[in-house]
């Protein structure tokens, strides 16, 4: 069986049908990040010759994908290395592409690849050459689907598509990946701060629940609904994030969502009845969530694939640290002030981040290029937002993720897994007070400190992941490059199942932590012992999360990865919204030992998941409706359809046509060059 999950014969057939030349290859550049880590981009540095060729590829190919089956003229400058190893662009040549924009580079030489790597080359070559991430590629495909077969409005017949715009060159200072380091880190820490503030708002509220019950004379279940509605808002908000960022970019989503969510937080703090609190909590989560949904895209906008790994790993920590910091800080605020101060603390965190957020620059490439094109007087084609456009948005952002959740075993099982673990974390907001207040007689403020153990475990998990990434998955070679190589120096590509090792370690840690917590939480055992169980829980949680993200990104093409992650995000927050509603009753009826053990037994039943997918994952991917095998079958069908359409549209040669073939080719080439120059932005 091949890496794709299909047999070798079928992979050979798909390679041939998709037009993949076995004699050519791609030296891929990637990172450890889930955003930049596609299925088969597993080396995060080019070798010396690849680096010399990189400017050629970036100058040659548009960074926005063109749909398979489209017929385009692509201008590929030839490159000759100079004495100082820098590449100089010579006179361009013209390639006629009848498949997709990813097929425009045919002369990129590299070690010979086989199986899925050869199949994937045709799809990933343009993205790797231009440093495009999975987020950018998925958004490009979404933009194409939204504008395909739609009416357009423009200023005249000379208007051009945004996807045809390109940076002036590899050193273009307006390209976010060429920004100075301080500016990149400003963006990184600012968007991480937004995610921290939004996730912090979920758990801070829980600290004020006891006083809410007393103040408004309500049940504990009704008070907890404020957390449930906030998480439901976080689940549904990202549905609107992708199409919204397509139209207005990322900058305005940050600038608008954070201040508006702060106003809703202020309204909660000033509310005089529980009905107002619950309604405002839902809208607070709904409005704040789009910023979280696009934050990963902002990171991939500014960091090149060989730099993004560390930045993304640190960034992924923020949404998990938020719920951990909530009880640690909020319990003291609720004890020494009142429940309203949990909202004021949330406002303080958001207010501290607000100046940096307001100073965030736009990083989304199509928006930046469109603005520059308009300044240069280039007219752009703009899609008309009508009912058909809205329908496509709903299909891409809602229906496809839900379909993948039910028809793709990989998406369904791993989404349930991480959703359960995430929900247990939110269940701890109710379980920890029962354990550390009822059993160990801690004050409310002190009872939040055991969450430090979970936070420490999260940080250990990130360190462990980065270590594996640098030492095992992308080891440094003697020549300074990274990535596994054979005895001939050729890169060795890992199958997606190789990343399941991280999940196997995390899967074993989770039930250990839950049984540990349940059977050591008693007066005869020092409080530090159940607190230390949180280290194993945080460690296992972050490793399972990394595994899900990596395995999804390596098992599906980018647009399907986006839908799979959207489905995962939706289920994760919905399940987390439900767990706190019954956690207290469960711990009261089953007691601490068996209630924690019930979670432990579920976690124990889920331990085989990464091991089972390690055995059967390739077969499941091979039969997947949205996997790479299905993608290449579609690519082959599109190629055949485009070739048939081109054959029908080609007029028969006229007898009086005395123009030679070479003259005709030269004329076509001149026209293509002129057209490319006129569309350059």
ZAKOLVEX-20724 format. One record per residue: residue in three letters; z negated, x negated, y of N, C-alpha, C in turn. Coordinates in pm, whole numbers, plus 50000, padded with zeros to 5 digits. Example, Ala and Ser with C-alpha at 12.3 -4.5 7.8 and 13.67 -1.06 7.14 Angstrom:
BEGIN
ALA492204868149431492204877049550492204868049670 SER492924871549775492864863349894492134871050003 
This chain:
BEGIN
UNK500004991549880500005000050000500004991350124 UNK500814994750222500864987250346499694990450437 UNK499574983050546498474985250639498534999150700 UNK499745004250715499935017450774499365028650689 UNK499135026050563498725036550472499885041850391 UNK501105037450423502285041050345502635029350255 UNK503535031650160503915020550073504875011250145 UNK505074999450088505894989250153507324993850173 UNK507845001350077509235006050088509385015250208 UNK508445024450225508535033650338508365026350470 UNK507485016250473507315008550596508605001050631 UNK509284995650530510554989150554511574999050610 UNK511585011050553512525021350600512215025250744 UNK510935027150777510555030650913510915019551010 UNK510705007050967511024995751053512514995651086 UNK513294997950984514734998051004515175009751091 UNK514595021551065514985033551141514595032451286 UNK513445026051313512975024651451513655013251524 UNK514475005651452515204994751515514394982251535 UNK513374980051452512534968351465513174956651392 UNK513404945851463513994933851405512904925251344 UNK512954923551215511904916151145511854901551188 UNK512904896451242512914882251277512244879351408 UNK511924889751486511254887651615509874893251608 UNK509004888651696507614893151694507024892851831 UNK505754895651837505044895651963503744888251947 UNK503504879052033502174873352040501384882452132 UNK500454889852078499794899952157498584894252228 UNK498334899752344497164895852420496284908052431 UNK495024906452400494134917852401492734913452433 UNK491834922652419490434919952442489624927252340 UNK488344925052347487454931852257487174945952301 UNK487634949652417487344962652469488054973552395 UNK487424985152387488084996252322489255001152404 UNK489204998652537490275003552621491524994952606 UNK491354981952600492504973352589492794969252448 UNK492044974152355492174969352218492954979252135 UNK494234977752135495074986452056494984982351911 UNK495664990051830495564987751688495874973551648 UNK496854968151705497334955551652497504945251761 UNK496764946451870496714936051970495404928951948 UNK495354919851855494074914351816493864899951855 UNK494724894151936494464880851990494324882252139 UNK493254876752198493074879152340493554867652427 UNK494384858852372495044848852455496414845852396 UNK497394844152483498694839152439498584824252410 UNK499504819252333499584804652325500364799852447 UNK500584786852455501154780952576502524786652609 UNK503384787952508504724792852534504694807552573 UNK503784815252511503694829352545503294831052690 UNK502384822652737501954823552875503094820252969 UNK503964811252927505124808053010506094819653014 UNK506184827152904507104838452897506564850852966 UNK505244851352990504634863653039505224868653171 UNK505424860053273506014865153397507374871653375 UNK508144866153280509444872153250509264886653205 UNK508304888853116508134902253062507614911753169 UNK506674906853250506124915753350507144919153457 UNK508024909753488509064912653586510144921253527 UNK510294920653395511424927253332511214941953306 UNK509984945653275509764958853221508894967153311 UNK509254979653330508424988753408507114990953337 UNK506044992253412504734994053350504495008353308 UNK505355017353338505185031153297506175034253186 UNK505695039753077506545042152962507595052552989 UNK508745051252923509805061252926509855067652790 UNK510035080452786509945087652660510935082552558 UNK510535082152430511495078652326512705087852331 UNK513855082052321515065089852326515755089252460 UNK515055084352564515675083552694516675072152697 UNK517715073352779518715062952793518525056552929 UNK518225043652931517915036853056518655023753064 UNK518865019353188519385005953212518204997253250 UNK517974986753175516844977953202517354964253239 UNK516804958853347517214945753394516194935553347 UNK516614925953268515714915853212516094902253266 UNK515334896853361515654883653413515464873153305 UNK516354863453302516164852253211515254842153277 UNK514494835053197513484826053251513704812053196 UNK513654802453284513724788453239512464781353287 UNK511724775153196510484768453236510774756253323 UNK509994754853426510144743253513509274731853463 UNK509284720953535508554709153490507054711553485 UNK506554720353573505104722653575504714734753492 UNK505594738453397505304749253302505274762953366 UNK505664764153493505774777353554507174782553533 UNK507294795753520508594801753492509264805853621 UNK510574803153629511354807453744512374817653699 UNK512524828053777513414838953739514844835653779 UNK515724835953681517134833353704517864846553723 UNK519174846053722519974858053739519754867553622 UNK519494880453649519174889753542520384893653459 UNK520084897353336521094903253249520704917653223 UNK521634925453171521414939753154521374943353006 UNK520394951152970520284956252833520414971352838 UNK521184976752748521334991252739520354996452636 UNK519405004652678518345009352590518555023852556 UNK518655027052430518835040952388517625046152314 UNK516505038552319515315043252248514195046252346 UNK513645036052407512535037952497512355025352577 UNK511515026552681511285014852763510645003452686 UNK510005006552577509344996052501510314987352425 UNK511604990952424512584983452348513434974352436 UNK513004972052558513864964852650513774949752637 UNK512824944552563512684930152547513004926652403 UNK514144920452381514584917752244514494903052206 UNK514334894352306514414880152277513064873252287 UNK511994880752265510654875052274510294869452137 UNK510344856352120510174850251989508704847451961 UNK508324849551836506954847151794506944846251644 UNK505794843151584505744842251439506164855351374 UNK506764854251259507264865851187506104874451141 UNK506204887551160505184896951122505714906151016 UNK504814913250949505264922750848504454935550855 UNK504874945250775504144957750764503974964750897 UNK502744969250922502474977251041502654969351168 UNK502404956151163502574948051282504014948451331 UNK504964947351238506364947651278506744961351332 UNK506204971751271506484985251321505904987251460 UNK504694982351478504024984451605504634976151717 UNK505294964951683505844956251785506714963751884 UNK507584972551829508534979551915507824988452016 UNK506674993551975505945002652064505094995152166 UNK504474984052124503504977452210504074966152295 UNK505314961852270505814949952336505794951252488 UNK506204962852540506244964352685504844965152744 UNK503914971652675502564972852728501854959452728 UNK502044951452622501394938452616501964929252723 UNK503284929452740503924920652836503484923652978 UNK503114936153006502744940053141501254942253158 UNK500454938153057498994939353065498544953853078 UNK499224962953014498834976953022497774980052917 UNK496814988252955495764992152863496145005052792 UNK495325008952695495545021552625495425033152724 UNK494465032352817494305043152914495585045052996 UNK496145033953044497335034853128498515040153048 UNK498665035652924499765040252842499635055052810 UNK498415059352780498185073552751498475082052874 UNK498055077352990498295084953113499785085453145 UNK500505074553114501945074453137502635084953049 UNK502185085852923502785095852835502425109852878 UNK501195111752926500795124852978501655128553098 UNK501875118853188502685121453306504115125053267 UNK504635118153166505995121253121506075135353063 UNK505085138952982505095152252921504965163153027 UNK504185160453131503985170453235505235172553320 UNK506045162053333507225162953418508505165453340 UNK508455164153207509655165853126510135180253134 UNK511425181953154512065195053160511475203953269 UNK510865197853369510295205453480511175203853602 UNK511075213453692511805212353817511085202553907 UNK511845196053994511285186054083511645189554227 UNK510785184754315511105186154456511125172154517 UNK512125169454597512245156054655512895157454792 UNK512995146354861513565146354994515065144554994 UNK515685143154881517115141254877517585136154744 UNK518885134854728519435130454600519105116054566 UNK518655108054663518375093954638516945091654591 UNK516165102254572514775100854530514695094554391 UNK513655086554369513505079454242512185083654177 UNK512105081454046510895084453972509825073954001 UNK508565078254003507465068854023507425058553912 UNK507815062753791507775053653676508745042053689 UNK509715043053781510665032053798510165021453896 UNK509035024053960508485014554056507755003353983 UNK507724991654044507104980053981506544971154089 UNK505574962754050505034952954142506124943054182 UNK505954936854296506954927354345507054915054255 UNK506024912154179506044900754090504684898854027 UNK504544889153937503254887053869502134882953962 UNK502474877954081501454873554176501254883254292 UNK501774895254277501634905454382500154907754413 UNK499744905254538498334906154574497814920554575 UNK498704930354580498264944254576498004949154434 UNK498414941454336498114944754197496634942854173 UNK495894953254130494434951954112494044940554018 UNK494914936953924494564926053834494654912353902 UNK495214911954022495274899454099494224899254211 UNK493364909254216492304909354317491314898054291 UNK490584893754394489554883454373488434888754283 UNK487714879554221486684883354124485604892154186 UNK485194889154309484114897054370484514911554386 UNK485794913854415486254927654433486314934954299 UNK486714927854195486744933954062485334937754017 UNK484374928754041483004931753999482404942854084 UNK482834943854208482374955154290482814968354228 UNK484064969154186484564981354121483824983653989 UNK483654972953910483004974353779481584979653792 UNK480794973353878479404977553891479284991153961 UNK480214994254049480155007254119480415018754023 UNK481445017653940481725028553846480665029253737 UNK480105017553700478995017553604477775024453665 UNK477555022253794476425028753862476605043953866 UNK477845048553884478105062853882477725068753745 UNK478185062153639477865066953504476365066753478 UNK475695056453529474255055753513473565067353585 UNK473995070253707473375081053785473625094753721 UNK474855096953672475185109853612474395112053483 UNK474335101853398473585103253272472085103553297 UNK471625096753401470215097153437469795111153477 UNK470715118353543470415131953586470125141353471 UNK470625138253353470375146953237468925146153193 UNK468405133953178467065132253121465945133353224 UNK466215130453351465185131853454464645146053459 UNK465535155653443465155169753450464095173153346 UNK464195167153227463275170553117461845167153153 UNK461645156853234460275152853271459565163853350 UNK460315172153419459705182753498459575196053426 UNK459995196653299459975209353224458575215253212 UNK457505207453177456185213553165455735220553293 UNK455975214353408455555220753533456455232653566 UNK457745231853529458635243253551458115255553476 UNK457655253553354457095264753276455935271153351 UNK455045262753402453855267853469454205273953605 UNK455095267453678455395271853815456135285153816 UNK457135286653727457955298853727457545308753617 UNK456485305553542455995314453436457095317653335 UNK457705307453283458815309153188458495301953058 UNK459275304752955459075298152827459655284052831 UNK459225276052737459735262452728461225262452695 UNK461655271552608463065272352571463945275052692 UNK463495284252777464295287452896464355275652991 UNK463255268453006463245256853094464175245953043 UNK464205244252909465065233952849466545237452866 UNK466865250152888468265254052906468895246553023 UNK468075242353119468615234453230469255221553183 UNK468695215253080469305203353020470565207352944 UNK470495218252870471645222852790472855225652879 UNK472655232752988473765236253076474355223953144 UNK473525214353178474015201953239474925194553142 UNK474515193753016475325186852915476615194452885 UNK476565207652888477795215452869478755212852984 UNK478225211453105479075207853218479725194253198 UNK478955184653145479515171453115480595172153007 UNK480485181852917481465183252809482775188852859 UNK482725198352952483955204952998484595198153119 UNK483845190853196484395184553316485555175253292 UNK485505166653188486625157353165487955164153136 UNK487945177053100489205184153076490095183653199 UNK489475183753316490235184053441490465170053499 UNK489785160053442489825146753502491205140353490 UNK491805140753369493085133853349494195139153438 UNK494485152353439495555157153526495235155453674 UNK493935156153709493555154453849493805140253895 UNK493455130553810493695116553846495175113553852 UNK495995120753774497445118953780497985122553918 UNK497395132753979497915137754107497335130454228 UNK496035127454226495405121854346494855107854326 UNK494905102654205494355089454180492875089854146 UNK492305078054128490905077154087489945076854205 UNK490365070854314489465068654427488855081554478 UNK489665091854498489165104254555488255111854460 UNK488455110154331487555116654235486145110954250 UNK486035097754264484725091654285484115095954419 UNK484925095054523484425097754658483965112154674 UNK484625121354606484285135554621483205139754520 UNK483345135654394482465141054290481005136954308 UNK480745124254340479355119854352478625126854468 UNK479165127054591478435133954699478255148954674 UNK479285155454617479155169854592478105172554485 UNK478075164354380477045166054278475665163454335 UNK475575154554432474295152154499473825164454575 UNK474755171754636474395184154706473825194454608 UNK474435195354489473915204554388472535200054339 UNK472335186954327471015181854289469975185354393 UNK470345184154520469445187954627469115202954620 UNK470145210954589469915225354575468935228554464 UNK468995220854354468045222954244466635219854290 UNK466495208954364465165205254412464575215254509 UNK465415222654580464955232554678464915246654622 UNK465345248454498465455261854438464085268554428 UNK464095282054441462875289954437462765298754313 UNK463755298054224463685305854100464495298653992 UNK464195302253868464805295353755466285298453744 UNK466705310453786468135314053778468975304553862 UNK468505301653983469235292354070469305278454008 UNK468185274153951468145260853889469175259753777 UNK469235269753690470125269053575471595269053618 UNK471945277553714473335278053761473735264853826 UNK472855259653911473185247053980473245235353883 UNK472415235653779472465224753681473815224153611 UNK474365235653577475675235753512476745229853604 UNK476785234653728477825229753819477595215253858 UNK476355210853859476075196753888476695187853780 UNK476505191453653477105183853545478615184753543 UNK479155196753571480605198753570481295190353675 UNK480725189753794481355182653905481175167553892 UNK480075163253834479815148953821480615142653708 UNK480985150453607481575144753485482955138453500 UNK483865143453587485175136853595485105122053627 UNK484115118053708483985103853740483665095753615 UNK482845101253527482545094253401483775093353312 UNK484625103753316485785104153227486825093753264 UNK486935090253391487985080953434487455066953461 UNK486145064953448485565051953481486115040853392 UNK486295043753263486855033653174488265029653215 UNK489035039353266490375036353315490345027053435 UNK489345028753523489235019953638488955005653595 UNK488125003953492487844990453442489114983953390 UNK489914991653315491134985853258492204983853364 UNK492094990753479493054988653588492944974653647 UNK491724969453653491484957353731491344944653647 UNK490994946253519490794934353435491954932653340 UNK492464920653332493524917653235492914917553096 UNK493734919352992493194920552856492344908852809 UNK492574896852860491774885552815490454884652889 UNK490204893552987488974893153065488124905853048 UNK488734916352995488094929353002486944931152903 UNK486894923252797485934925552690484494925952738 UNK484044915552807482664914852852482374925852953 UNK483284927953048483084938153151482954952053088 UNK483814955052989483774968252928482514970052843 UNK482084959652775480874960752694479664963552782 UNK479584956652895478484959252988478594973253048 UNK479804977353078480004990553136479595001653038 UNK479904999952910479575010152810478075012152796 UNK477305002252839475855003252829475285013352928 UNK475945015053042475415023453150475185038053109 UNK476155044853046475925058953012474795060952911 UNK474445050552834473345051752738472005047952800 UNK472035038752897470785034952962470265046153053 UNK471185054353105470755065453191469765074653124 UNK470095080253007469125088852938467825081752900 UNK467885068552879466685061052844465775059252966 UNK466355056453082465565054353204464945067253255 UNK465575078653223465085091453273463625094053243 UNK463215093853115461785096253085460865085253138 UNK461365072853140460525061753186460145063753333 UNK461105067753415460855069653558460385083853588 UNK461055093553527460775107553559459385112153522 UNK458835106953413457495111153372456445107253477 UNK456585095453537455645091453642455835100353766 UNK457095103453800457355111853916456755125753896 UNK456915131453777456395144853750454865144953745 UNK454275134053695452815133653682452135132253817 UNK452645123253901451955120354026452495128454144 UNK453645134754130454175143454234454325157454176 UNK455575161954161455815174754094457235174754039 UNK457665185853980458965186353913460115183954011 UNK459925187854137461015185954235461315171154257 UNK460295162754236460515148554256461425142454151 UNK461605149054038462595144053942463995144954001 UNK464225155254083465515156554150465625146654266 UNK464505144454336464565134854448464825120654396 UNK464245117254281464515104154221465995102854186 UNK466555113654131467995113554100468815111454227 UNK468405117954336469115116154463468965101854515 UNK467815095754494467605082054538468565072454467 UNK468695074154336469615065554261471055067754307 UNK471445080254322472815083154365473045078454507 UNK472035080054594472155075554732472295060454742 UNK471595053154655471725038554655473115034154612 UNK473725041754522475075038254474476175043254568 UNK475855053354650476885059954731477655050554824 UNK476995041554901477785032754989478815024354914 UNK478455019554795479395011654716480525020354662 UNK480195032854628481215042054578482195045854688 UNK481685048354808482565051954920483505040454956 UNK483095028254925483925016454954484865013054840 UNK484865021054732485735018254619487205019254660 UNK488005009254626489445010154652490145017954541 UNK491345022454569492165028654466492645017854370 UNK492565020554242492995010954141494135016054054 UNK494455028854064495445034853973496855030854015 UNK497545024053929498825017653960499875027254016 UNK500165038653952501195047554006500905052154148 UNK499645054654179499295059054314499505047754414 UNK499095035654378499285024154467500765021554494 UNK501585022054388503015019554405503685030754482 UNK503245043054462503835054354535503545053254684 UNK502325049454719501985047954861502825036854924 UNK502995025754853503775014754908505235018554919 UNK505735026354822507135030554828507385039354950 UNK506465048154978506615056955094506595049055224 UNK505755038555229505725030055347507055022755366 UNK507715019855254508995012655261510175022055273 UNK509895034855286510965044455305511675048855179 UNK511095046155063511705050254936511285064554905 UNK512245073254881511955087254850511625088654702 UNK510605096454672510125097854536510335111954483 UNK510595112854355510685125754287509275130754260 UNK508995143054298507675148854277507795161454193 UNK506995162354084507075174354000506555186554072 UNK507145197754045506695210354104505605216254015 UNK504455218954074503335224353999503535239453984 UNK503985243553866504205257753838503485261553710 UNK503765273653660503085278353540503385269553418 UNK504615264553409504975255953297504195242853304 UNK504035237553423503275225253443501815227353402 UNK501215238453446499825241353413499655243053263 UNK500635249553200500575251553055500565238152982 UNK501395228853024501435215752961500115208252981 UNK499515209953099498225203653124497175208653025 UNK497145221753005496175227652914496405222952770 UNK497675222052731497985217552595497515203252574 UNK497805194552672497455180452656495965177952667 UNK495285184952756493885181852782492905190152700 UNK493355201352644492435209952569492885212352426 UNK494115217052407494535221152274494715209352179 UNK495335198652227495555187252138494255180952092 UNK493265178452181491985173052131491315182252029 UNK491355195352053490735204451958491485204651825 UNK492815203551832493595203151708493265190551629 UNK493205179151698492885166651629491485167151568 UNK490585174151633489225175051582489185181951447 UNK490115191051422490085198851298491115194151194 UNK492215187751236493235183951139493205169051104 UNK492465161051181492385146851154491005143351097 UNK490935140150967489625136750908488915125350979 UNK489675115451025489065104051094488335108851219 UNK489005117351297488425122251421487245131451393 UNK487405140551298486365150351268485085143651218 UNK485195135151118484005129251055483285119851151 UNK484025110951216483365101651306482825108551431 UNK483475119151476482955126651591481645133551554 UNK481585139251435480335145451389479235134851379 UNK479605123251329478625112451312478005108351446 UNK478845104451541478305099751669477665111151746 UNK478165123551729477555134951796476145137251744 UNK475955135751613474615137351556473655126851612 UNK474075114351612473205103551660472875105451808 UNK473875109251887473685111652030472735123452051 UNK472875133751968472015145551980470575142151944 UNK470365133551845469005129351810468365122051928 UNK469145113851999468635107152118468105117252218 UNK468865127952242468395138252336467255146452276 UNK467205147452144466065153852081464785146052101 UNK464895132852116463725124552141463035128052272 UNK463775134052367463145137852494462015147752472 UNK462125155652366461065164952331460135159252225 UNK460665150852136459855145552025458875134852073 UNK459305126152163458425115252207457165120352277 UNK457255130352366455995135552424455055141152318 UNK455625147652215454765152952108454045141552038 UNK454765130652012454185119351939453185111752025 UNK453585107752144452765098452221451745105252311 UNK451925118152339450895125452414449915132152318 UNK450455139152218449585146552125448825137352031 UNK449495127151977448865118351878448105106951944 UNK448735100052039448115088152097447455090852232 UNK447425103552276446715107652397447115099752521 UNK448385096652531448885089752650449065099652764 UNK448935094852887449265103053002450775105353006 UNK451205115253085452625118553085453485106753127 UNK453045099653232453845088353278453975077453174 UNK452865073853111452855063353010453665067352888 UNK453695080352857454385084852735455885082652739 UNK456455079952856457875077052865458225062552836 UNK457225053752841457495039452824457995035652685 UNK457615042752578458195039152446459715039652440 UNK460355046452536461825046252539462365032352569 UNK461485023352617461925009552641462425003352510 UNK461805007152398462255001852269463685005652239 UNK464055018252268465435022752245466395014952337 UNK465985013152463466835005752557467024991252514 UNK465964985052464466074971252416467014970452297 UNK466964980552210467874980852095469324982252139 UNK469574990252242470934991552295471474978152343 UNK470644970752417471094957752469471304947652357 UNK470454948052255470664939252140471974942452069 UNK472294955452060473554959551997474764954352072 UNK474704954552205475814949352286475964934352264 UNK474854927152262474894912652238475484909652100 UNK475054917352000475554915451864477064917951857 UNK477524928351925478954931551925479764920551992 UNK479294915752108480014905152179480064892452095 UNK478954889452026478934877651939479974878951827 UNK480004890551759480994892551653482414891451707 UNK482614897051824483944897151884484444883051911 UNK483554874751966483954861252004483994851551886 UNK483134853651789483014843951679483804848151556 UNK483804861151525484414865651400485794871851422 UNK485894881551513487174888451531488174880151610 UNK487704873051713488594864851796488024850751811 UNK487964843251703487394829751712488254820551798 UNK487614811051860488334801651946488914790651861 UNK490194787851882490894777651805490794764051875 UNK491214753751803491124740251857491964738351982 UNK493064746051993493934744652110493484753352227 UNK492314759852215491794767952325492174782652318 UNK493124786252232493484800352217492454807652133 UNK492534820852133491614828952054492404837551957 UNK491774840951845492414849151744492574841651614 UNK492474848851504492604842551373494034837851351 UNK494184826051294495504820451266495534814651125 UNK496724814751064496864809050931497124794050942 UNK497414787750827497614773250827498824768850908 UNK499764778250932500954775151011500764778051160 UNK499574782751198499314785751337499714799751379 UNK500174808051285500564821651317499334830751322 UNK499374840251414498234849251431498104858451310 UNK496874860451265496574869651156496064882751217 UNK496734893751185496384906651244495444914251151 UNK494374919451206493404927051128493824941651119 UNK493484947851006493674962250990492534969451063 UNK492744982051101491674989551171490364989651094 UNK490444990050961489224990850881488324978550898 UNK488864967650952488034955750972486924958351072 UNK487154967651164486144970651267485024979551216 UNK485144984551096484104993251040482844985451001 UNK482944972350995481764964350963480644966851064 UNK481004968151191480004970651295479274983651265 UNK480054993951227479465006851197478595006551071 UNK478954998150976478154997150853476764991850884 UNK476694982050973475384976751013474594987451086 UNK475244994351181474555004851256474125016451169 UNK474965020051071474645031350983473385028850902 UNK473165016450861471975012950783470725013250871 UNK470865009350996469705008651086469175022451123 UNK470045032551137469615045551187468585052551098 UNK468845054550968467815061150887466525053150878 UNK466625039850880465415031550879464545034850999 UNK465175035751116464415038451239463765052251236 UNK464475062151183463935075851183462795077651084 UNK462925071950963461815072450868460625064350921 UNK460915053050982459875044551041459085052551146 UNK459815059351234459175067251339458315078351280 UNK458845085451180458145096951126456865093551054 UNK456835082550979455695079850892454735069450949 UNK454995065051072454025056051139453415062451262 UNK453855074551296453335081351415452055088951379 UNK450955081551367449655087451334448565078851397 UNK447405084851416446325078151488445895065151421 UNK446015064351290445565052451218446505040551236 UNK447675042851295448675032251316448805030051466 UNK448825017451507448925014251649450215019851707 UNK450155023951835451305030251900452525021051909 UNK452295007851904453444998651915454354999751794 UNK453815004051679454625004551557455715015251566 UNK455405027951600456505037651618457395034251737 UNK456835027551838457675023451952458745013551908 UNK458385004251820459344994251773460465000451691 UNK460245012351635461325018851559462505022151650 UNK462205023951779463275026951874464285015651887 UNK463865003251862464804991951869465904993751766 UNK465524997351643466514999451539467415011351572 UNK466825021751632467635033451666468675030051773 UNK468245023551881469185019851987470255010251936 UNK469845000851852470784991251793471834998451710 UNK471415007551624472365014951540473235024251621 UNK472665030751723473425040251806474605033551875 UNK474375022151941475455015852016476505009951924 UNK476105005351804477084999851711477965010851653 UNK477395022451622478195033751576479165037951685 UNK478705038051810479565041851921480745032151934 UNK480475019151930481545009251938482525010851822 UNK482015013651704482885015251586483825027051604 UNK483305038251650484135050251669485245047351769 UNK484885041151882485875038251985486945028651933 UNK486525017851868487465007951819488365013551709 UNK487765020851616488555026051503489565036451550 UNK489175044851644490125054451701491275047151769 UNK490945037151851491975030351929492915022351840 UNK492475018751719493315011151629494055019951529 UNK493715032651523494305041551423495375050851480 UNK495395052651613496315062151674497045055751792 UNK498255060551822498945056151944498135060452067 UNK498355054152183497495056252298497275070752340 UNK498335078952348498125092652393497255100352296 UNK497385097552168496535103952068495125098352070 UNK494975085552105493645079852122492895087352232 UNK493585089952343492955097152453492475110952408 UNK493285117852330492895131152280491755130052180 UNK491785119952093490715118151995489385115252065 UNK489415106852169488195103852242487705115952320 UNK488645124052371488255136352441487565145952346 UNK488085147152224487455155752124486075150452088 UNK485965137452074484685131252042483675133652154 UNK484105131852278483235133952394482745148452400 UNK483645157852377483305172052383482255175552278 UNK482495171552154481555174952047480215167952068 UNK480265155752119479035148052140478095155052238 UNK478645159652350477795165952451477395180152412 UNK478285187252342477925200852299476775200452200 UNK476835191452102475765190452003474475185552068 UNK474595175952161473415171052232472785182052315 UNK473585191452364473065202452443472225212052359 UNK472525212852231471855222452143470545217052087 UNK470515204252052469365198651980468025200552052 UNK467925198052184466615199652248466065213952240 UNK466925223652216466475237552214465595240552093 UNK465755233051984464955235851865464095223951821 UNK464155212951893463395201251851461895203751852 UNK461385209951956459945212451965459465221251850 UNK460185232351825459795241251716459835234051581 UNK460845225551563460965218251437459785208851417 UNK459385201751522458275192451511456935199751496 UNK456835211651554455615219351540455455224851399 UNK456545229251337456475235551206456515225451091 UNK457345215151106457455205150998456505193351019 UNK455955192551139455095181251179455945168651197 UNK455325158751257456065146951300456725139751183 UNK455995138451072456515130450961457775136750900 UNK457705149550866458855155650799459965159650896 UNK459625162451021460665165451119461535153151144 UNK460875141651163461635129151181462375125551053 UNK461755128550938462405125550810463635134150788 UNK463615146650840464795155150828465985148550898 UNK465765143651020466815136051089467185123651008 UNK466165117250948466415105250869467275107950747 UNK467025119350680467815122650561469275125650599 UNK469475132150714470855134650760471545121450791 UNK470825112550861471385099250890471675091550762 UNK470795093150661471005086450533472245091850462 UNK472475104950473473665110950412474935106250481 UNK474825102150606475995097450681476255082550666 UNK475335075350605475515060850588476825057350518 UNK477255064750413478505060950344479775062650427 UNK479705069450542480925072450618481765060050646 UNK481225049550712482085037850737482525030850610 UNK481715031450504482085025250378483245032850311 UNK483185046150315484245054350255485555052450330 UNK485485052150463486715050150539487245036050523 UNK486365026550492486835013150461487705012850337 UNK487485022350245488265022950121489485031950137 UNK489295043850196490365053750201490985055250340 UNK490525047450437491025049050573492515046950586 UNK493055036650519494485033850529495315045550477 UNK494885051450368495615062950312495565074850407 UNK494415077350468494295088450562495165086150686 UNK495205073650731496055070750847497525072350813 UNK497895068850690499285070150649499755084450644 UNK498845093850615499225108050607498865115650735 UNK498395108550837497955114950960499115120851039 UNK498905132451097499925138851180500115131451312 UNK499065124751359499125117951488498995102751476 UNK499025097351354498875083051335500145075351364 UNK500085062251343501225053651372502405056451280 UNK502145059951153503255062951063504045074851114 UNK503345085551155504015097351210504705094051341 UNK504075085051420504685081351548506015074351528 UNK506075065251431507325057951410508395066651345 UNK507985076451267508955085951216509565093851332 UNK508715097751426509225104951544510115095951628 UNK509735083351641510545073951716511915072351653 UNK511955071351519513235070051449514085082451468 UNK513455094351462514195106751482514745107751624 UNK513925103651722514385103851861515535094151882 UNK515465082751816516535072851829517835078451772 UNK517735084751655518925090351593519515101451678 UNK518635110051736519115120951821519765115651947 UNK519155105152006519735099252127521085092952097 UNK521195086251981522465080051945523545090551923 UNK523185101751860524155112451837524595118651969 UNK523625120652061523965126352191524855116852270 UNK524575103852261525385094052333526795093652277 UNK526925095152145528245094952083529085106952126 UNK528445118552139529165130552182529565129652328 UNK528695123152408528965122452552529965111652588 UNK530235102052498531165091052529532595096052522 UNK533355095252632534745099852629535635090452550 UNK536705095952494537655087752420538365078252515 UNK538705065952471539385056352559540765061152600 UNK541085059752727542375063952780543415052952761 UNK544655057252735545735047552711546035039252834 UNK545905045452954546255038353077545065030653136 UNK543975030353057542805022953105542975008253070 UNK543345000353171543654986153148542464977153175 UNK541334983453212540154975153240539634969053112 UNK539464956253111538974949452991537504952752967 UNK537104950652843535704953352806534754944352883 UNK535104931852898534224922552969534074926253115 UNK535234930853179535174935053318534284947253333 UNK534414956553237533604968753242532124965453231 UNK531784956053141530394952153123529834945753249 UNK530684937353314530244930953437529984941053546 UNK530894951353557530694961653658529414969453633 UNK529174972853506527944980053471526724971753505 UNK526814958853477525694950053505525384949453653 UNK526454948253738526224947753881525584960653930 UNK526054972053878525494984853919524014985953880 UNK523684981153759522304981953711521384973453798 UNK521864961353834521074952553917520834958754053 UNK521904964354113521764970654244520794982254238 UNK520894990154131520015001754120518564997354105 UNK518324986854027516964982154007516384976954138 UNK517164969454215516694964054341516354975354438 UNK517194985654442516964996754534515725004654498 UNK515345004254371514175011954327512905003654328 UNK513034990854359511874982154355510884986054465 UNK509604986754433508604990154535507454980154529 
